Amino acid sequence: MDLFWFLDWVFALPDPLELQFQQFTTCYEEENHVRYVTSIERMALERGRQEGLHLGMLKKSQDAIVEILQERFKRLPNTLVNALQQIDDTTRLSQLLRQAVSVESLKGFQQLVGKSA
């Protein structure tokens, strides 16, 4: 962010050019029916998109594990569901998903989750 502020200060346009740039962006937005997005905003949007994808993958994996375990063992302790929701490693969740299919008991699965904490 400091770099952005520095660049914004260094590349400050003289008032007439600043006005011209503002007019250009306004026309661009109106003609294309889009808002002008700066490179800094594009980077922030991409970072947010990547974080959203990662969080979505985590949630989907966590939900899939819970769904499999509920199908197999019916009721799940809230502590187990909460423990699964705390795991933020997609590789570990993928392993637990495979184990949820074949583990012999719910207690055995809880021990596997406990090892990942």
Phi and psi in radians as a Rosetta constraint file:
Dihedral C 1 N 2 CA 2 C 2 CIRCULARHARMONIC -1.069 0.35
Dihedral N 2 CA 2 C 2 N 3 CIRCULARHARMONIC -0.695 0.35
Dihedral C 2 N 3 CA 3 C 3 CIRCULARHARMONIC -1.079 0.35
Dihedral N 3 CA 3 C 3 N 4 CIRCULARHARMONIC -0.753 0.35
Dihedral C 3 N 4 CA 4 C 4 CIRCULARHARMONIC -1.033 0.35
Dihedral N 4 CA 4 C 4 N 5 CIRCULARHARMONIC -0.821 0.35
Dihedral C 4 N 5 CA 5 C 5 CIRCULARHARMONIC -1.091 0.35
Dihedral N 5 CA 5 C 5 N 6 CIRCULARHARMONIC -0.709 0.35
Dihedral C 5 N 6 CA 6 C 6 CIRCULARHARMONIC -1.089 0.35
Dihedral N 6 CA 6 C 6 N 7 CIRCULARHARMONIC -0.846 0.35
Dihedral C 6 N 7 CA 7 C 7 CIRCULARHARMONIC -1.100 0.35
Dihedral N 7 CA 7 C 7 N 8 CIRCULARHARMONIC -0.684 0.35
Dihedral C 7 N 8 CA 8 C 8 CIRCULARHARMONIC -1.079 0.35
Dihedral N 8 CA 8 C 8 N 9 CIRCULARHARMONIC -0.659 0.35
Dihedral C 8 N 9 CA 9 C 9 CIRCULARHARMONIC -1.263 0.35
Dihedral N 9 CA 9 C 9 N 10 CIRCULARHARMONIC -0.785 0.35
Dihedral C 9 N 10 CA 10 C 10 CIRCULARHARMONIC -1.144 0.35
Dihedral N 10 CA 10 C 10 N 11 CIRCULARHARMONIC -0.717 0.35
Dihedral C 10 N 11 CA 11 C 11 CIRCULARHARMONIC -1.648 0.35
Dihedral N 11 CA 11 C 11 N 12 CIRCULARHARMONIC 0.404 0.35
Dihedral C 11 N 12 CA 12 C 12 CIRCULARHARMONIC -1.068 0.35
Dihedral N 12 CA 12 C 12 N 13 CIRCULARHARMONIC 2.356 0.35
Dihedral C 12 N 13 CA 13 C 13 CIRCULARHARMONIC -1.569 0.35
Dihedral N 13 CA 13 C 13 N 14 CIRCULARHARMONIC 2.598 0.35
Dihedral C 13 N 14 CA 14 C 14 CIRCULARHARMONIC -1.058 0.35
Dihedral N 14 CA 14 C 14 N 15 CIRCULARHARMONIC 2.706 0.35
Dihedral C 14 N 15 CA 15 C 15 CIRCULARHARMONIC -0.869 0.35
Dihedral N 15 CA 15 C 15 N 16 CIRCULARHARMONIC -0.818 0.35
Dihedral C 15 N 16 CA 16 C 16 CIRCULARHARMONIC -1.092 0.35
Dihedral N 16 CA 16 C 16 N 17 CIRCULARHARMONIC -0.685 0.35
Dihedral C 16 N 17 CA 17 C 17 CIRCULARHARMONIC -1.248 0.35
Dihedral N 17 CA 17 C 17 N 18 CIRCULARHARMONIC -0.607 0.35
Dihedral C 17 N 18 CA 18 C 18 CIRCULARHARMONIC -1.061 0.35
Dihedral N 18 CA 18 C 18 N 19 CIRCULARHARMONIC -0.780 0.35
Dihedral C 18 N 19 CA 19 C 19 CIRCULARHARMONIC -1.100 0.35
Dihedral N 19 CA 19 C 19 N 20 CIRCULARHARMONIC -0.733 0.35
Dihedral C 19 N 20 CA 20 C 20 CIRCULARHARMONIC -1.103 0.35
Dihedral N 20 CA 20 C 20 N 21 CIRCULARHARMONIC -0.724 0.35
Dihedral C 20 N 21 CA 21 C 21 CIRCULARHARMONIC -1.138 0.35
Dihedral N 21 CA 21 C 21 N 22 CIRCULARHARMONIC -0.739 0.35
Dihedral C 21 N 22 CA 22 C 22 CIRCULARHARMONIC -1.079 0.35
Dihedral N 22 CA 22 C 22 N 23 CIRCULARHARMONIC -0.708 0.35
Dihedral C 22 N 23 CA 23 C 23 CIRCULARHARMONIC -1.143 0.35
Dihedral N 23 CA 23 C 23 N 24 CIRCULARHARMONIC -0.722 0.35
Dihedral C 23 N 24 CA 24 C 24 CIRCULARHARMONIC -1.056 0.35
Dihedral N 24 CA 24 C 24 N 25 CIRCULARHARMONIC -0.835 0.35
Dihedral C 24 N 25 CA 25 C 25 CIRCULARHARMONIC -1.140 0.35
Dihedral N 25 CA 25 C 25 N 26 CIRCULARHARMONIC -0.647 0.35
Dihedral C 25 N 26 CA 26 C 26 CIRCULARHARMONIC -1.099 0.35
Dihedral N 26 CA 26 C 26 N 27 CIRCULARHARMONIC -0.800 0.35
Dihedral C 26 N 27 CA 27 C 27 CIRCULARHARMONIC -1.100 0.35
Dihedral N 27 CA 27 C 27 N 28 CIRCULARHARMONIC -0.745 0.35
Dihedral C 27 N 28 CA 28 C 28 CIRCULARHARMONIC -1.045 0.35
Dihedral N 28 CA 28 C 28 N 29 CIRCULARHARMONIC -0.800 0.35
Dihedral C 28 N 29 CA 29 C 29 CIRCULARHARMONIC -1.102 0.35
Dihedral N 29 CA 29 C 29 N 30 CIRCULARHARMONIC -0.738 0.35
Dihedral C 29 N 30 CA 30 C 30 CIRCULARHARMONIC -1.203 0.35
Dihedral N 30 CA 30 C 30 N 31 CIRCULARHARMONIC -0.752 0.35
Dihedral C 30 N 31 CA 31 C 31 CIRCULARHARMONIC -1.175 0.35
Dihedral N 31 CA 31 C 31 N 32 CIRCULARHARMONIC -0.664 0.35
Dihedral C 31 N 32 CA 32 C 32 CIRCULARHARMONIC -1.730 0.35
Dihedral N 32 CA 32 C 32 N 33 CIRCULARHARMONIC -0.021 0.35
Dihedral C 32 N 33 CA 33 C 33 CIRCULARHARMONIC 0.967 0.35
Dihedral N 33 CA 33 C 33 N 34 CIRCULARHARMONIC 0.660 0.35
Dihedral C 33 N 34 CA 34 C 34 CIRCULARHARMONIC -2.421 0.35
Dihedral N 34 CA 34 C 34 N 35 CIRCULARHARMONIC 2.794 0.35
Dihedral C 34 N 35 CA 35 C 35 CIRCULARHARMONIC -1.582 0.35
Dihedral N 35 CA 35 C 35 N 36 CIRCULARHARMONIC 2.390 0.35
Dihedral C 35 N 36 CA 36 C 36 CIRCULARHARMONIC -1.123 0.35
Dihedral N 36 CA 36 C 36 N 37 CIRCULARHARMONIC 2.291 0.35
Dihedral C 36 N 37 CA 37 C 37 CIRCULARHARMONIC -2.082 0.35
Dihedral N 37 CA 37 C 37 N 38 CIRCULARHARMONIC 2.172 0.35
Dihedral C 37 N 38 CA 38 C 38 CIRCULARHARMONIC -1.277 0.35
Dihedral N 38 CA 38 C 38 N 39 CIRCULARHARMONIC 2.884 0.35
Dihedral C 38 N 39 CA 39 C 39 CIRCULARHARMONIC -1.089 0.35
Dihedral N 39 CA 39 C 39 N 40 CIRCULARHARMONIC -0.617 0.35
Dihedral C 39 N 40 CA 40 C 40 CIRCULARHARMONIC -1.131 0.35
Dihedral N 40 CA 40 C 40 N 41 CIRCULARHARMONIC -0.759 0.35
Dihedral C 40 N 41 CA 41 C 41 CIRCULARHARMONIC -1.119 0.35
Dihedral N 41 CA 41 C 41 N 42 CIRCULARHARMONIC -0.704 0.35
Dihedral C 41 N 42 CA 42 C 42 CIRCULARHARMONIC -1.085 0.35
Dihedral N 42 CA 42 C 42 N 43 CIRCULARHARMONIC -0.720 0.35
Dihedral C 42 N 43 CA 43 C 43 CIRCULARHARMONIC -1.120 0.35
Dihedral N 43 CA 43 C 43 N 44 CIRCULARHARMONIC -0.749 0.35
Dihedral C 43 N 44 CA 44 C 44 CIRCULARHARMONIC -1.126 0.35
Dihedral N 44 CA 44 C 44 N 45 CIRCULARHARMONIC -0.712 0.35
Dihedral C 44 N 45 CA 45 C 45 CIRCULARHARMONIC -1.102 0.35
Dihedral N 45 CA 45 C 45 N 46 CIRCULARHARMONIC -0.736 0.35
Dihedral C 45 N 46 CA 46 C 46 CIRCULARHARMONIC -1.130 0.35
Dihedral N 46 CA 46 C 46 N 47 CIRCULARHARMONIC -0.730 0.35
Dihedral C 46 N 47 CA 47 C 47 CIRCULARHARMONIC -1.087 0.35
Dihedral N 47 CA 47 C 47 N 48 CIRCULARHARMONIC -0.748 0.35
Dihedral C 47 N 48 CA 48 C 48 CIRCULARHARMONIC -1.102 0.35
Dihedral N 48 CA 48 C 48 N 49 CIRCULARHARMONIC -0.681 0.35
Dihedral C 48 N 49 CA 49 C 49 CIRCULARHARMONIC -1.110 0.35
Dihedral N 49 CA 49 C 49 N 50 CIRCULARHARMONIC -0.767 0.35
Dihedral C 49 N 50 CA 50 C 50 CIRCULARHARMONIC -1.114 0.35
Dihedral N 50 CA 50 C 50 N 51 CIRCULARHARMONIC -0.747 0.35
Dihedral C 50 N 51 CA 51 C 51 CIRCULARHARMONIC -1.123 0.35
Dihedral N 51 CA 51 C 51 N 52 CIRCULARHARMONIC -0.696 0.35
Dihedral C 51 N 52 CA 52 C 52 CIRCULARHARMONIC -1.099 0.35
Dihedral N 52 CA 52 C 52 N 53 CIRCULARHARMONIC -0.733 0.35
Dihedral C 52 N 53 CA 53 C 53 CIRCULARHARMONIC -1.093 0.35
Dihedral N 53 CA 53 C 53 N 54 CIRCULARHARMONIC -0.756 0.35
Dihedral C 53 N 54 CA 54 C 54 CIRCULARHARMONIC -1.093 0.35
Dihedral N 54 CA 54 C 54 N 55 CIRCULARHARMONIC -0.816 0.35
Dihedral C 54 N 55 CA 55 C 55 CIRCULARHARMONIC -1.111 0.35
Dihedral N 55 CA 55 C 55 N 56 CIRCULARHARMONIC -0.651 0.35
Dihedral C 55 N 56 CA 56 C 56 CIRCULARHARMONIC -1.112 0.35
Dihedral N 56 CA 56 C 56 N 57 CIRCULARHARMONIC -0.717 0.35
Dihedral C 56 N 57 CA 57 C 57 CIRCULARHARMONIC -1.138 0.35
Dihedral N 57 CA 57 C 57 N 58 CIRCULARHARMONIC -0.725 0.35
Dihedral C 57 N 58 CA 58 C 58 CIRCULARHARMONIC -1.055 0.35
Dihedral N 58 CA 58 C 58 N 59 CIRCULARHARMONIC -0.861 0.35
Dihedral C 58 N 59 CA 59 C 59 CIRCULARHARMONIC -1.065 0.35
Dihedral N 59 CA 59 C 59 N 60 CIRCULARHARMONIC -0.769 0.35
Dihedral C 59 N 60 CA 60 C 60 CIRCULARHARMONIC -1.084 0.35
Dihedral N 60 CA 60 C 60 N 61 CIRCULARHARMONIC -0.754 0.35
Dihedral C 60 N 61 CA 61 C 61 CIRCULARHARMONIC -1.133 0.35
Dihedral N 61 CA 61 C 61 N 62 CIRCULARHARMONIC -0.781 0.35
Dihedral C 61 N 62 CA 62 C 62 CIRCULARHARMONIC -1.073 0.35
Dihedral N 62 CA 62 C 62 N 63 CIRCULARHARMONIC -0.776 0.35
Dihedral C 62 N 63 CA 63 C 63 CIRCULARHARMONIC -1.121 0.35
Dihedral N 63 CA 63 C 63 N 64 CIRCULARHARMONIC -0.679 0.35
Dihedral C 63 N 64 CA 64 C 64 CIRCULARHARMONIC -1.124 0.35
Dihedral N 64 CA 64 C 64 N 65 CIRCULARHARMONIC -0.718 0.35
Dihedral C 64 N 65 CA 65 C 65 CIRCULARHARMONIC -1.098 0.35
Dihedral N 65 CA 65 C 65 N 66 CIRCULARHARMONIC -0.826 0.35
Dihedral C 65 N 66 CA 66 C 66 CIRCULARHARMONIC -1.046 0.35
Dihedral N 66 CA 66 C 66 N 67 CIRCULARHARMONIC -0.768 0.35
Dihedral C 66 N 67 CA 67 C 67 CIRCULARHARMONIC -1.082 0.35
Dihedral N 67 CA 67 C 67 N 68 CIRCULARHARMONIC -0.769 0.35
Dihedral C 67 N 68 CA 68 C 68 CIRCULARHARMONIC -1.102 0.35
Dihedral N 68 CA 68 C 68 N 69 CIRCULARHARMONIC -0.812 0.35
Dihedral C 68 N 69 CA 69 C 69 CIRCULARHARMONIC -1.124 0.35
Dihedral N 69 CA 69 C 69 N 70 CIRCULARHARMONIC -0.663 0.35
Dihedral C 69 N 70 CA 70 C 70 CIRCULARHARMONIC -1.151 0.35
Dihedral N 70 CA 70 C 70 N 71 CIRCULARHARMONIC -0.675 0.35
Dihedral C 70 N 71 CA 71 C 71 CIRCULARHARMONIC -1.129 0.35
Dihedral N 71 CA 71 C 71 N 72 CIRCULARHARMONIC -0.689 0.35
Dihedral C 71 N 72 CA 72 C 72 CIRCULARHARMONIC -1.408 0.35
Dihedral N 72 CA 72 C 72 N 73 CIRCULARHARMONIC -0.741 0.35
Dihedral C 72 N 73 CA 73 C 73 CIRCULARHARMONIC -2.045 0.35
Dihedral N 73 CA 73 C 73 N 74 CIRCULARHARMONIC 0.056 0.35
Dihedral C 73 N 74 CA 74 C 74 CIRCULARHARMONIC 1.204 0.35
Dihedral N 74 CA 74 C 74 N 75 CIRCULARHARMONIC -1.428 0.35
Dihedral C 74 N 75 CA 75 C 75 CIRCULARHARMONIC -1.713 0.35
Dihedral N 75 CA 75 C 75 N 76 CIRCULARHARMONIC 2.426 0.35
Dihedral C 75 N 76 CA 76 C 76 CIRCULARHARMONIC -2.079 0.35
Dihedral N 76 CA 76 C 76 N 77 CIRCULARHARMONIC 2.451 0.35
Dihedral C 76 N 77 CA 77 C 77 CIRCULARHARMONIC -1.156 0.35
Dihedral N 77 CA 77 C 77 N 78 CIRCULARHARMONIC 2.471 0.35
Dihedral C 77 N 78 CA 78 C 78 CIRCULARHARMONIC -1.019 0.35
Dihedral N 78 CA 78 C 78 N 79 CIRCULARHARMONIC -0.581 0.35
Dihedral C 78 N 79 CA 79 C 79 CIRCULARHARMONIC -1.087 0.35
Dihedral N 79 CA 79 C 79 N 80 CIRCULARHARMONIC -0.630 0.35
Dihedral C 79 N 80 CA 80 C 80 CIRCULARHARMONIC -1.212 0.35
Dihedral N 80 CA 80 C 80 N 81 CIRCULARHARMONIC -0.789 0.35
Dihedral C 80 N 81 CA 81 C 81 CIRCULARHARMONIC -1.061 0.35
Dihedral N 81 CA 81 C 81 N 82 CIRCULARHARMONIC -0.771 0.35
Dihedral C 81 N 82 CA 82 C 82 CIRCULARHARMONIC -1.096 0.35
Dihedral N 82 CA 82 C 82 N 83 CIRCULARHARMONIC -0.712 0.35
Dihedral C 82 N 83 CA 83 C 83 CIRCULARHARMONIC -1.099 0.35
Dihedral N 83 CA 83 C 83 N 84 CIRCULARHARMONIC -0.721 0.35
Dihedral C 83 N 84 CA 84 C 84 CIRCULARHARMONIC -1.113 0.35
Dihedral N 84 CA 84 C 84 N 85 CIRCULARHARMONIC -0.663 0.35
Dihedral C 84 N 85 CA 85 C 85 CIRCULARHARMONIC -1.215 0.35
Dihedral N 85 CA 85 C 85 N 86 CIRCULARHARMONIC -0.284 0.35
Dihedral C 85 N 86 CA 86 C 86 CIRCULARHARMONIC -1.518 0.35
Dihedral N 86 CA 86 C 86 N 87 CIRCULARHARMONIC -0.247 0.35
Dihedral C 86 N 87 CA 87 C 87 CIRCULARHARMONIC -1.370 0.35
Dihedral N 87 CA 87 C 87 N 88 CIRCULARHARMONIC 2.154 0.35
Dihedral C 87 N 88 CA 88 C 88 CIRCULARHARMONIC -2.058 0.35
Dihedral N 88 CA 88 C 88 N 89 CIRCULARHARMONIC 0.416 0.35
Dihedral C 88 N 89 CA 89 C 89 CIRCULARHARMONIC -1.939 0.35
Dihedral N 89 CA 89 C 89 N 90 CIRCULARHARMONIC 1.946 0.35
Dihedral C 89 N 90 CA 90 C 90 CIRCULARHARMONIC -1.128 0.35
Dihedral N 90 CA 90 C 90 N 91 CIRCULARHARMONIC -0.563 0.35
Dihedral C 90 N 91 CA 91 C 91 CIRCULARHARMONIC -1.138 0.35
Dihedral N 91 CA 91 C 91 N 92 CIRCULARHARMONIC -0.783 0.35
Dihedral C 91 N 92 CA 92 C 92 CIRCULARHARMONIC -1.128 0.35
Dihedral N 92 CA 92 C 92 N 93 CIRCULARHARMONIC -0.719 0.35
Dihedral C 92 N 93 CA 93 C 93 CIRCULARHARMONIC -1.117 0.35
Dihedral N 93 CA 93 C 93 N 94 CIRCULARHARMONIC -0.646 0.35
Dihedral C 93 N 94 CA 94 C 94 CIRCULARHARMONIC -1.106 0.35
Dihedral N 94 CA 94 C 94 N 95 CIRCULARHARMONIC -0.721 0.35
Dihedral C 94 N 95 CA 95 C 95 CIRCULARHARMONIC -1.101 0.35
Dihedral N 95 CA 95 C 95 N 96 CIRCULARHARMONIC -0.794 0.35
Dihedral C 95 N 96 CA 96 C 96 CIRCULARHARMONIC -1.131 0.35
Dihedral N 96 CA 96 C 96 N 97 CIRCULARHARMONIC -0.582 0.35
Dihedral C 96 N 97 CA 97 C 97 CIRCULARHARMONIC -1.084 0.35
Dihedral N 97 CA 97 C 97 N 98 CIRCULARHARMONIC -0.812 0.35
Dihedral C 97 N 98 CA 98 C 98 CIRCULARHARMONIC -1.108 0.35
Dihedral N 98 CA 98 C 98 N 99 CIRCULARHARMONIC -0.679 0.35
Dihedral C 98 N 99 CA 99 C 99 CIRCULARHARMONIC -1.232 0.35
Dihedral N 99 CA 99 C 99 N 100 CIRCULARHARMONIC -0.549 0.35
Dihedral C 99 N 100 CA 100 C 100 CIRCULARHARMONIC -1.079 0.35
Dihedral N 100 CA 100 C 100 N 101 CIRCULARHARMONIC -0.520 0.35
Dihedral C 100 N 101 CA 101 C 101 CIRCULARHARMONIC -1.275 0.35
Dihedral N 101 CA 101 C 101 N 102 CIRCULARHARMONIC -0.594 0.35
Dihedral C 101 N 102 CA 102 C 102 CIRCULARHARMONIC -1.997 0.35
Dihedral N 102 CA 102 C 102 N 103 CIRCULARHARMONIC -0.133 0.35
Dihedral C 102 N 103 CA 103 C 103 CIRCULARHARMONIC -1.088 0.35
Dihedral N 103 CA 103 C 103 N 104 CIRCULARHARMONIC 2.531 0.35
Dihedral C 103 N 104 CA 104 C 104 CIRCULARHARMONIC -1.376 0.35
Dihedral N 104 CA 104 C 104 N 105 CIRCULARHARMONIC -0.487 0.35
Dihedral C 104 N 105 CA 105 C 105 CIRCULARHARMONIC -2.554 0.35
Dihedral N 105 CA 105 C 105 N 106 CIRCULARHARMONIC 2.788 0.35
Dihedral C 105 N 106 CA 106 C 106 CIRCULARHARMONIC -1.134 0.35
Dihedral N 106 CA 106 C 106 N 107 CIRCULARHARMONIC -0.663 0.35
Dihedral C 106 N 107 CA 107 C 107 CIRCULARHARMONIC -1.090 0.35
Dihedral N 107 CA 107 C 107 N 108 CIRCULARHARMONIC -0.710 0.35
Dihedral C 107 N 108 CA 108 C 108 CIRCULARHARMONIC -1.077 0.35
Dihedral N 108 CA 108 C 108 N 109 CIRCULARHARMONIC -0.684 0.35
Dihedral C 108 N 109 CA 109 C 109 CIRCULARHARMONIC -1.192 0.35
Dihedral N 109 CA 109 C 109 N 110 CIRCULARHARMONIC -0.691 0.35
Dihedral C 109 N 110 CA 110 C 110 CIRCULARHARMONIC -1.059 0.35
Dihedral N 110 CA 110 C 110 N 111 CIRCULARHARMONIC -0.634 0.35
Dihedral C 110 N 111 CA 111 C 111 CIRCULARHARMONIC -1.159 0.35
Dihedral N 111 CA 111 C 111 N 112 CIRCULARHARMONIC -0.663 0.35
Dihedral C 111 N 112 CA 112 C 112 CIRCULARHARMONIC -1.121 0.35
Dihedral N 112 CA 112 C 112 N 113 CIRCULARHARMONIC -0.717 0.35
Dihedral C 112 N 113 CA 113 C 113 CIRCULARHARMONIC -1.160 0.35
Dihedral N 113 CA 113 C 113 N 114 CIRCULARHARMONIC -0.695 0.35
Dihedral C 113 N 114 CA 114 C 114 CIRCULARHARMONIC -1.068 0.35
Dihedral N 114 CA 114 C 114 N 115 CIRCULARHARMONIC -0.589 0.35
Dihedral C 114 N 115 CA 115 C 115 CIRCULARHARMONIC -1.206 0.35
Dihedral N 115 CA 115 C 115 N 116 CIRCULARHARMONIC -0.440 0.35
Dihedral C 115 N 116 CA 116 C 116 CIRCULARHARMONIC -1.480 0.35
Dihedral N 116 CA 116 C 116 N 117 CIRCULARHARMONIC -0.188 0.35
